[in-house]
């Protein structure tokens, strides 16, 4: 019997949730480090080799922070992914099947109750 929902969906939801959390953990310190390096490079009286190296670090940290923030924004969280999965499974055909199954169940239940009453 084939499952209604593929187990891979649950794995993908877990991985996406972990990716979003990890990107937030990476974004915050990298942006802070970029800001501190930028301030440190511009506080020096002369633009020397150390300031050039500090600006390079600031640039790389800003890029890493921007990518991590983008991932945190565009990767949906766990609740959104479950809602998307449910929305993809709710179709007019599925509702009709559930409605027919419910009606059949109620009819069988009513027959069973009627048998016990007699």
C-alpha positions as CSV (number, residue, x, y, z in Angstrom):
1,X,0.0,0.0,0.0
2,X,1.4,3.4,-1.0
3,X,1.5,6.1,1.7
4,X,-0.8,9.1,1.2
5,X,2.0,11.5,2.0
6,X,5.6,10.6,1.1
7,X,7.9,10.4,4.1
8,X,10.4,12.5,2.1
9,X,8.2,15.5,2.7
10,X,8.7,15.3,6.4
11,X,12.5,15.0,5.9
12,X,12.6,18.0,3.6
13,X,10.5,20.0,6.1
14,X,13.0,19.1,8.9
15,X,16.0,20.0,6.7
16,X,14.4,23.3,5.7
17,X,13.7,24.2,9.3
18,X,17.3,23.4,10.3
19,X,18.6,25.4,7.3
20,X,16.6,28.4,8.3
21,X,17.8,28.2,12.0
22,X,21.4,27.7,10.9
23,X,21.2,30.7,8.5
24,X,20.0,32.9,11.4
25,X,22.8,31.7,13.6
26,X,25.3,32.6,10.8
27,X,23.7,35.9,9.8
28,X,23.8,37.6,13.2
29,X,27.5,37.2,14.1
30,X,28.7,37.7,10.5
31,X,26.9,41.0,10.2
32,X,28.2,42.1,13.6
33,X,31.8,41.1,12.7
34,X,31.5,43.0,9.4
35,X,30.3,46.1,11.2
36,X,33.0,45.9,13.8
37,X,35.7,45.4,11.1
38,X,34.4,48.3,9.0
39,X,34.5,50.6,12.1
40,X,37.9,49.3,13.1
41,X,39.3,49.9,9.6
42,X,38.0,53.5,9.4
43,X,39.2,54.4,12.9
44,X,42.8,54.1,12.0
45,X,44.6,57.3,11.2
46,X,46.3,56.1,8.1
47,X,45.2,53.5,5.6
48,X,47.8,50.8,6.0
49,X,48.0,47.1,5.2
50,X,46.2,46.1,8.4
51,X,43.3,48.4,7.5
52,X,43.1,46.9,4.0
53,X,43.0,43.4,5.5
54,X,40.3,44.4,8.0
55,X,38.2,45.9,5.1
56,X,38.6,42.6,3.2
57,X,37.3,40.7,6.2
58,X,34.4,43.1,6.6
59,X,33.5,42.6,2.9
60,X,33.5,38.8,3.1
61,X,31.5,38.9,6.4
62,X,29.0,41.2,4.8
63,X,28.6,38.9,1.9
64,X,28.2,35.9,4.1
65,X,25.7,37.8,6.2
66,X,23.7,38.9,3.2
67,X,23.5,35.3,1.9
68,X,22.5,34.0,5.3
69,X,19.8,36.7,5.7
70,X,18.4,35.8,2.3
71,X,18.2,32.1,3.2
72,X,16.5,33.0,6.5
73,X,13.9,35.1,4.6
74,X,13.2,32.8,1.7
75,X,13.4,29.4,3.3
76,X,9.9,28.8,4.8
77,X,9.6,27.8,8.4
78,X,8.2,24.4,9.6
79,X,4.6,25.7,10.1
80,X,4.5,27.2,6.6
81,X,5.8,24.0,5.0
82,X,3.1,21.9,6.8
83,X,0.4,24.4,5.6
84,X,1.7,24.2,2.1
85,X,1.7,20.4,2.2
86,X,-1.9,20.3,3.5
87,X,-3.0,22.8,0.9
88,X,-1.5,20.7,-1.8
89,X,-3.4,17.6,-0.6
90,X,-6.8,19.4,-0.3
91,X,-8.3,19.0,-3.7
92,X,-12.0,18.8,-4.8
93,X,-11.5,15.1,-5.6
94,X,-10.1,14.4,-2.1
95,X,-12.9,16.3,-0.5
96,X,-15.4,14.4,-2.6
97,X,-13.8,11.1,-1.6
98,X,-13.8,12.0,2.1
99,X,-17.4,13.2,1.9
100,X,-18.5,9.9,0.2
101,X,-16.5,7.9,2.8
102,X,-18.1,9.9,5.6
103,X,-21.6,9.3,4.3
104,X,-21.0,5.6,3.9
105,X,-19.6,5.4,7.4
106,X,-22.7,7.2,8.8
107,X,-25.0,4.9,6.9
108,X,-23.2,1.8,8.3
109,X,-23.2,3.3,11.8
110,X,-27.0,4.0,11.5
111,X,-27.6,0.4,10.3
112,X,-25.5,-1.0,13.2
113,X,-27.5,1.1,15.7
114,X,-30.8,0.0,14.2
115,X,-29.8,-3.6,14.5
116,X,-28.9,-3.2,18.2
117,X,-32.2,-1.4,18.9
118,X,-34.3,-4.2,17.4
